[in-house]
C-alpha cells in the first residue's frame, strides 16, 4: 500500500512528457497563426498597392 501524498516512479515511458508536448503544440500553433497573419498582411498590402497604382505592374 502506498503512502498518501507520496509520488511513486511511473513505469510508463511517455508520462511526464505531456507538458512538453503541449508546450510544443502551442508554439507550433502560434507560429502558424503568425505566418498566416503575415501572409494576410502581405496580400492586403499588395492589393492596396494595386488599387492605388494600377499601372505599376
N, C-alpha and C positions, 0 to 999 in steps of 0.2 A: 504494500500500500504506500502511495506517495504522500509526502508531507504537503499540506495545502500551502499555496503561495510560493512553492519552490518549482523552478523550471527544470525539466529533465532534458537531456540531449535528445533531439529528434532524429530518428534514423532516416527520415525521408530526405533525399538529396536536394529537392527543389524548395524546401521550406526555408523561409528567411530571405528568399530572393524576390519575393513578390514586391517589396517596396522598391527595389532597384528596377524591376521590370515596369512597374507602374510609373516610376520617375522617367524612365527611358521613353515609354509610350507617350507620356505627356510632352516631353521635349520634342519628339518627332511630330506630334500633333501641332504644337506651337510653331515649329519650323515650317510645316506645310501651310499653316494659316498665313504666316509671314510671306512665304513665297507666293501664295495666291493673291494676297493684298498688293504685293509689289507688282505682280503681273497686271492686276486691275488698274493700278495707278499708271503704269506704263501705257496701257491701252487707252485710258482716259486722256492722257497727255497727247498721245498720237492722234486721237480723234479731235481733240481741241485744236491741235496744230493744223490738221487737215481742214477744219472748218474756217479758221481764220486766215490761212494761207493756202487756198486751193490750188494755186499754180506752182507751188514749190515742189511738188512731187514729180 
